[in-house]
Amino acid sequence: MMGFDLIFGPSVERGPKNRRIYLTFDDGPNERATPAILETLAGSRVPAAFFMVGDHVQRFPRLARHVVKEGHMVGNHTHNHVKLHFVGRGRIRDQLEMAHRAIECAAGRTPRAFRAPHGYRSPFLRSAAQDLGYTVFGWTFGVFDTARPGVEEIRRRVRKRLRPGAIVLLHDGDGYDPEGDRMQTADALPGIIEDARSAGYEFAPLSELLDNRS
């Protein structure tokens, strides 16, 4: 991974190898799935991070504020869910800055984290992320919940891949469709939390992995 970091800049893809794990949700906010996920997280006292699409934030500003009010970390996921390896320096900067402003305006919180759509980074990302004070995050594993394989299958995939320090990638929205259905993920979440705790894991806030020099 060192060679990739030299080209694309550093990316945090897991935490310390202890019994702490980190839940993250991409592509929201979404009118149905985000409130359902927030309700489960609140009832279970579990922290999470939400990497938001700026255009969706502008459509659903109340939901962005709700995420912050519940104490969760918010991150930038570009304004239009753009695959960054296809675009140039100027558009990358525009995508990050538009989403940054949308989140600040709607949620009243300055994001300090960024995750690239599909994980596709670019050599041009590094300077834009640095200028905005971002820590760039990847993930330890995802479970392709966007394919909607079924509630129990999503739960099973997470349970099978849990490991110390894991950053778990899930989705509360559809990056390309603000009305996209992510209720299978929302419905799988109570079981995911139960399974992880039964296996001896503790849920930790992703904010503890932020680069404090950012």
MIZA-236421 format. One record per residue: residue number from 1; residue in one letter; z, y, x of N, C-alpha, C in turn. Coordinates in steps of 0.05 Angstrom, whole numbers, plus 5000, padded with zeros to 4 digits. Example, Ala and Ser with C-alpha at 12.3 -4.5 7.8 and 13.67 -1.06 7.14 Angstrom:
2
NODE num residuo n.up n.north n.east ca.up ca.north ca.east c.up c.north c.east
NODE 1 A 5156 4886 5264 5156 4910 5246 5156 4934 5264;
NODE 2 S 5142 4955 5257 5143 4979 5273 5157 5001 5258;
! end
This chain:
214
NODE num residuo n.up n.north n.east ca.up ca.north ca.east c.up c.north c.east
NODE 1 M 5000 4976 5016 5000 5000 5000 5000 5025 5017;
NODE 2 M 5008 5023 5042 5009 5046 5060 4982 5060 5062;
NODE 3 G 4960 5045 5065 4934 5057 5067 4927 5073 5042;
NODE 4 F 4933 5062 5018 4928 5076 4993 4944 5102 4992;
NODE 5 D 4969 5101 5001 4986 5125 5000 4974 5147 5018;
NODE 6 L 4962 5139 5041 4951 5159 5058 4927 5173 5045;
NODE 7 I 4912 5159 5029 4888 5170 5016 4896 5184 4990;
NODE 8 F 4912 5172 4974 4917 5182 4947 4944 5196 4944;
NODE 9 G 4961 5195 4964 4988 5205 4962 5007 5183 4952;
NODE 10 P 5033 5188 4956 5053 5167 4948 5055 5163 4918;
NODE 11 S 5062 5139 4911 5067 5132 4882 5091 5114 4881;
NODE 12 V 5109 5120 4863 5133 5103 4860 5127 5081 4840;
NODE 13 E 5128 5056 4849 5120 5034 4832 5143 5014 4826;
NODE 14 R 5166 5019 4837 5190 5003 4830 5214 5017 4841;
NODE 15 G 5237 5010 4830 5262 5021 4839 5275 5002 4859;
NODE 16 P 5300 5008 4867 5314 4990 4885 5316 4962 4873;
NODE 17 K 5317 4942 4890 5317 4914 4881 5345 4906 4873;
NODE 18 N 5355 4919 4852 5381 4911 4841 5377 4904 4811;
NODE 19 R 5397 4904 4796 5395 4894 4768 5388 4917 4749;
NODE 20 R 5378 4939 4760 5370 4962 4743 5340 4960 4738;
NODE 21 I 5332 4965 4713 5303 4966 4707 5298 4991 4691;
NODE 22 Y 5272 4999 4689 5264 5024 4678 5242 5021 4657;
NODE 23 L 5247 5030 4633 5227 5029 4611 5211 5055 4611;
NODE 24 T 5185 5052 4610 5167 5075 4608 5147 5070 4586;
NODE 25 F 5139 5092 4573 5119 5092 4551 5098 5112 4557;
NODE 26 D 5073 5104 4555 5050 5121 4560 5034 5128 4534;
NODE 27 D 5019 5149 4535 4997 5156 4516 5007 5169 4491;
NODE 28 G 5032 5175 4487 5041 5188 4463 5041 5218 4467;
NODE 29 P 5054 5232 4448 5068 5220 4425 5050 5212 4402;
NODE 30 N 5061 5194 4385 5047 5182 4363 5065 5184 4338;
NODE 31 E 5054 5191 4315 5070 5197 4292 5086 5173 4282;
NODE 32 R 5076 5148 4286 5091 5125 4276 5107 5112 4298;
NODE 33 A 5095 5106 4320 5108 5089 4340 5130 5105 4355;
NODE 34 T 5125 5130 4362 5145 5145 4378 5172 5147 4363;
NODE 35 P 5173 5155 4338 5199 5156 4324 5212 5129 4322;
NODE 36 A 5197 5108 4318 5209 5081 4316 5221 5073 4343;
NODE 37 I 5207 5079 4364 5217 5072 4391 5242 5088 4397;
NODE 38 L 5241 5114 4391 5265 5131 4396 5289 5121 4380;
NODE 39 E 5285 5112 4356 5307 5101 4340 5319 5077 4353;
NODE 40 T 5303 5059 4362 5313 5035 4376 5328 5042 4402;
NODE 41 L 5316 5060 4417 5329 5068 4442 5356 5081 4437;
NODE 42 A 5358 5097 4417 5383 5110 4410 5404 5090 4401;
NODE 43 G 5396 5071 4384 5414 5051 4374 5424 5033 4395;
NODE 44 S 5408 5029 4416 5416 5010 4438 5426 5025 4462;
NODE 45 R 5427 5051 4461 5435 5068 4484 5420 5061 4509;
NODE 46 V 5393 5062 4506 5375 5056 4529 5359 5081 4536;
NODE 47 P 5359 5089 4561 5342 5112 4569 5313 5103 4574;
NODE 48 A 5294 5121 4572 5266 5115 4578 5252 5140 4587;
NODE 49 A 5228 5136 4597 5210 5158 4605 5185 5156 4588;
NODE 50 F 5175 5180 4580 5151 5181 4563 5131 5199 4578;
NODE 51 F 5108 5186 4586 5087 5200 4599 5067 5208 4577;
NODE 52 M 5065 5235 4572 5052 5245 4548 5024 5256 4554;
NODE 53 V 5006 5252 4535 4979 5264 4536 4981 5292 4524;
NODE 54 G 4972 5312 4539 4975 5339 4530 4963 5345 4503;
NODE 55 D 4940 5335 4497 4927 5339 4471 4943 5328 4448;
NODE 56 H 4956 5305 4453 4973 5293 4432 4998 5310 4429;
NODE 57 V 5009 5320 4451 5032 5338 4449 5026 5362 4431;
NODE 58 Q 5003 5373 4435 4995 5397 4418 4992 5389 4389;
NODE 59 R 4984 5365 4383 4982 5356 4355 5009 5350 4343;
NODE 60 F 5027 5340 4360 5053 5331 4349 5076 5343 4366;
NODE 61 P 5078 5369 4367 5099 5382 4383 5127 5374 4375;
NODE 62 R 5132 5370 4350 5159 5362 4341 5167 5336 4354;
NODE 63 L 5149 5317 4357 5156 5292 4369 5162 5295 4399;
NODE 64 A 5147 5312 4412 5154 5318 4441 5182 5329 4443;
NODE 65 R 5189 5348 4425 5216 5359 4426 5237 5338 4420;
NODE 66 H 5230 5320 4402 5249 5298 4395 5255 5280 4419;
NODE 67 V 5235 5274 4434 5239 5258 4459 5258 5271 4477;
NODE 68 V 5254 5297 4482 5272 5312 4500 5300 5314 4488;
NODE 69 K 5302 5319 4462 5328 5321 4449 5344 5296 4451;
NODE 70 E 5331 5273 4451 5344 5247 4454 5352 5241 4483;
NODE 71 G 5345 5259 4502 5354 5256 4529 5335 5240 4547;
NODE 72 H 5311 5235 4538 5292 5219 4555 5276 5237 4573;
NODE 73 M 5266 5225 4594 5249 5240 4613 5221 5242 4601;
NODE 74 V 5208 5265 4605 5180 5269 4597 5164 5273 4622;
NODE 75 G 5140 5261 4622 5122 5264 4644 5094 5271 4635;
NODE 76 N 5077 5280 4654 5050 5288 4649 5031 5264 4652;
NODE 77 H 5013 5261 4633 4994 5238 4633 4965 5248 4629;
NODE 78 T 4960 5273 4639 4936 5288 4636 4933 5299 4607;
NODE 79 H 4914 5317 4603 4911 5329 4577 4894 5313 4558;
NODE 80 N 4874 5298 4569 4856 5283 4552 4854 5254 4560;
NODE 81 H 4873 5243 4575 4873 5216 4584 4848 5209 4600;
NODE 82 V 4844 5227 4620 4820 5225 4637 4824 5205 4660;
NODE 83 K 4804 5189 4665 4805 5171 4689 4799 5188 4714;
NODE 84 L 4819 5192 4730 4817 5213 4751 4797 5206 4773;
NODE 85 H 4792 5180 4777 4774 5173 4799 4745 5180 4794;
NODE 86 F 4739 5189 4769 4712 5197 4762 4707 5227 4763;
NODE 87 V 4728 5243 4769 4725 5272 4766 4732 5286 4792;
NODE 88 G 4724 5311 4794 4729 5327 4818 4755 5342 4818;
NODE 89 R 4759 5356 4840 4784 5370 4845 4791 5390 4823;
NODE 90 G 4771 5406 4814 4777 5426 4794 4785 5415 4767;
NODE 91 R 4772 5394 4759 4778 5383 4733 4805 5368 4734;
NODE 92 I 4812 5356 4756 4838 5343 4758 4860 5364 4756;
NODE 93 R 4857 5386 4770 4877 5407 4768 4879 5418 4740;
NODE 94 D 4856 5422 4726 4856 5432 4699 4871 5412 4680;
NODE 95 Q 4865 5386 4683 4878 5366 4666 4908 5366 4669;
NODE 96 L 4917 5368 4694 4946 5368 4699 4959 5394 4689;
NODE 97 E 4946 5417 4694 4958 5442 4687 4958 5446 4656;
NODE 98 M 4937 5437 4642 4937 5440 4613 4959 5423 4600;
NODE 99 A 4962 5399 4610 4983 5381 4599 5010 5392 4606;
NODE 100 H 5013 5403 4630 5039 5414 4639 5047 5437 4620;
NODE 101 R 5028 5455 4614 5035 5477 4596 5041 5468 4568;
NODE 102 A 5025 5448 4558 5030 5438 4531 5058 5426 4528;
NODE 103 I 5066 5411 4548 5093 5398 4547 5115 5420 4549;
NODE 104 E 5111 5438 4567 5131 5460 4570 5134 5475 4543;
NODE 105 C 5111 5482 4531 5111 5498 4507 5123 5483 4483;
NODE 106 A 5116 5458 4480 5124 5442 4457 5152 5431 4460;
NODE 107 A 5159 5421 4484 5184 5407 4487 5206 5424 4500;
NODE 108 G 5198 5447 4511 5218 5464 4524 5229 5452 4549;
NODE 109 R 5213 5434 4562 5222 5421 4586 5199 5420 4606;
NODE 110 T 5204 5427 4631 5184 5427 4651 5182 5398 4662;
NODE 111 P 5159 5385 4659 5157 5358 4670 5157 5358 4700;
NODE 112 R 5170 5337 4711 5171 5334 4740 5158 5308 4750;
NODE 113 A 5145 5294 4731 5134 5268 4738 5105 5267 4727;
NODE 114 F 5089 5251 4740 5061 5247 4732 5054 5217 4735;
NODE 115 R 5039 5208 4716 5027 5181 4718 4997 5183 4710;
NODE 116 A 4980 5172 4727 4951 5173 4722 4943 5153 4701;
NODE 117 P 4926 5161 4682 4916 5142 4662 4903 5118 4675;
NODE 118 H 4911 5094 4666 4902 5069 4677 4910 5065 4706;
NODE 119 G 4926 5083 4717 4934 5081 4745 4912 5090 4765;
NODE 120 Y 4890 5101 4754 4868 5109 4771 4874 5137 4784;
NODE 121 R 4880 5137 4810 4886 5161 4824 4861 5171 4839;
NODE 122 S 4863 5194 4851 4841 5206 4866 4853 5220 4890;
NODE 123 P 4837 5222 4912 4847 5238 4935 4854 5267 4928;
NODE 124 F 4841 5277 4906 4846 5304 4898 4873 5307 4882;
NODE 125 L 4884 5285 4874 4909 5287 4858 4932 5297 4874;
NODE 126 R 4934 5289 4899 4958 5294 4915 4965 5324 4916;
NODE 127 S 4946 5342 4921 4953 5370 4924 4960 5382 4897;
NODE 128 A 4946 5373 4875 4952 5384 4849 4980 5375 4840;
NODE 129 A 4988 5350 4845 5014 5340 4838 5036 5355 4855;
NODE 130 Q 5031 5359 4880 5050 5373 4897 5054 5401 4887;
NODE 131 D 5033 5415 4880 5035 5443 4871 5051 5445 4846;
NODE 132 L 5051 5425 4829 5066 5425 4804 5094 5413 4807;
NODE 133 G 5101 5404 4832 5127 5393 4837 5131 5366 4826;
NODE 134 Y 5110 5350 4824 5111 5323 4811 5118 5301 4831;
NODE 135 T 5133 5282 4821 5134 5255 4833 5113 5239 4818;
NODE 136 V 5096 5225 4832 5076 5208 4819 5086 5180 4816;
NODE 137 F 5084 5169 4792 5094 5143 4786 5071 5124 4779;
NODE 138 G 5075 5099 4788 5058 5077 4778 5076 5059 4761;
NODE 139 W 5074 5033 4764 5091 5014 4750 5091 4988 4765;
NODE 140 T 5112 4973 4759 5115 4946 4771 5098 4926 4756;
NODE 141 F 5099 4927 4730 5082 4910 4714 5078 4922 4686;
NODE 142 G 5054 4916 4675 5048 4921 4647 5043 4895 4633;
NODE 143 V 5042 4896 4607 5038 4871 4591 5015 4872 4572;
NODE 144 F 4997 4892 4576 4973 4895 4559 4980 4896 4530;
NODE 145 D 5002 4911 4524 5010 4914 4496 4989 4930 4480;
NODE 146 T 4972 4945 4494 4951 4960 4480 4931 4942 4466;
NODE 147 A 4929 4917 4475 4911 4898 4462 4922 4887 4436;
NODE 148 R 4947 4894 4430 4962 4885 4406 4961 4854 4403;
NODE 149 P 4972 4840 4423 4972 4811 4422 4992 4799 4403;
NODE 150 G 5009 4815 4391 5030 4805 4373 5057 4813 4384;
NODE 151 V 5076 4818 4365 5102 4827 4373 5116 4807 4391;
NODE 152 E 5117 4782 4384 5131 4762 4400 5117 4757 4427;
NODE 153 E 5091 4761 4428 5077 4757 4453 5083 4780 4472;
NODE 154 I 5084 4804 4462 5092 4827 4479 5120 4822 4490;
NODE 155 R 5138 4814 4473 5166 4808 4482 5166 4786 4503;
NODE 156 R 5151 4765 4498 5150 4742 4517 5139 4751 4544;
NODE 157 R 5118 4767 4544 5106 4776 4569 5126 4793 4586;
NODE 158 V 5141 4810 4573 5160 4826 4587 5182 4808 4598;
NODE 159 R 5193 4791 4582 5214 4772 4590 5206 4756 4615;
NODE 160 K 5181 4747 4615 5171 4730 4636 5169 4745 4663;
NODE 161 R 5164 4771 4661 5158 4785 4686 5181 4803 4696;
NODE 162 L 5203 4803 4682 5226 4819 4690 5234 4812 4718;
NODE 163 R 5240 4832 4734 5250 4828 4761 5266 4853 4769;
NODE 164 P 5284 4850 4789 5301 4873 4797 5285 4897 4805;
NODE 165 G 5293 4920 4794 5281 4946 4801 5255 4951 4786;
NODE 166 A 5247 4935 4767 5221 4937 4755 5218 4963 4738;
NODE 167 I 5195 4976 4742 5186 4997 4724 5167 4984 4704;
NODE 168 V 5175 4984 4679 5160 4969 4659 5141 4988 4644;
NODE 169 L 5116 4982 4643 5096 4998 4629 5091 4988 4601;
NODE 170 L 5097 5005 4581 5092 5001 4553 5078 5025 4542;
NODE 171 H 5070 5025 4516 5055 5047 4505 5066 5054 4477;
NODE 172 D 5071 5080 4473 5078 5090 4446 5055 5104 4433;
NODE 173 G 5032 5105 4446 5009 5118 4435 4983 5106 4446;
NODE 174 D 4961 5117 4436 4934 5110 4446 4923 5135 4459;
NODE 175 G 4916 5133 4484 4908 5156 4499 4883 5170 4488;
NODE 176 Y 4867 5155 4474 4841 5166 4464 4842 5171 4434;
NODE 177 D 4861 5161 4420 4863 5164 4391 4891 5172 4383;
NODE 178 P 4895 5197 4374 4922 5205 4367 4935 5189 4344;
NODE 179 E 4918 5176 4329 4928 5160 4306 4929 5130 4313;
NODE 180 G 4925 5123 4339 4924 5095 4347 4950 5080 4340;
NODE 181 D 4947 5054 4334 4970 5038 4325 4983 5024 4348;
NODE 182 R 5009 5032 4353 5025 5019 4373 5051 5008 4361;
NODE 183 M 5050 5001 4336 5074 4991 4323 5082 4964 4333;
NODE 184 Q 5064 4948 4343 5072 4922 4354 5091 4927 4378;
NODE 185 T 5086 4946 4394 5104 4952 4417 5131 4962 4406;
NODE 186 A 5130 4980 4386 5155 4990 4375 5171 4967 4363;
NODE 187 D 5158 4948 4349 5172 4926 4337 5182 4905 4357;
NODE 188 A 5169 4904 4381 5177 4885 4401 5201 4896 4417;
NODE 189 L 5206 4922 4416 5226 4934 4434 5254 4924 4430;
NODE 190 P 5264 4920 4406 5291 4909 4404 5295 4882 4418;
NODE 191 G 5275 4864 4416 5276 4839 4429 5274 4841 4459;
NODE 192 I 5258 4860 4469 5255 4865 4498 5282 4874 4509;
NODE 193 I 5296 4892 4495 5322 4901 4504 5342 4878 4504;
NODE 194 E 5342 4863 4483 5361 4840 4481 5356 4820 4503;
NODE 195 D 5331 4813 4508 5325 4794 4529 5334 4804 4557;
NODE 196 A 5328 4829 4563 5335 4840 4589 5365 4840 4593;
NODE 197 R 5380 4848 4573 5409 4848 4576 5420 4820 4578;
NODE 198 S 5409 4802 4563 5418 4774 4565 5413 4762 4593;
NODE 199 A 5393 4773 4606 5387 4763 4634 5403 4779 4655;
NODE 200 G 5420 4797 4646 5437 4811 4665 5426 4837 4676;
NODE 201 Y 5406 4848 4663 5394 4873 4672 5407 4897 4658;
NODE 202 E 5407 4919 4672 5417 4945 4661 5393 4964 4660;
NODE 203 F 5391 4979 4638 5369 4999 4636 5378 5025 4648;
NODE 204 A 5361 5036 4665 5368 5061 4680 5347 5082 4674;
NODE 205 P 5354 5107 4677 5334 5129 4673 5315 5131 4696;
NODE 206 L 5290 5133 4690 5270 5136 4712 5275 5161 4728;
NODE 207 S 5288 5181 4716 5293 5206 4730 5309 5202 4756;
NODE 208 E 5323 5180 4758 5339 5175 4783 5320 5169 4806;
NODE 209 L 5295 5163 4800 5276 5157 4822 5258 5181 4829;
NODE 210 L 5263 5204 4816 5248 5228 4823 5253 5236 4852;
NODE 211 D 5233 5247 4865 5236 5258 4891 5249 5285 4888;
NODE 212 N 5274 5287 4896 5289 5312 4893 5278 5335 4910;
NODE 213 R 5260 5328 4928 5248 5350 4944 5225 5363 4929;
NODE 214 S 5217 5350 4905 5194 5361 4891 5201 5389 4880;
! end
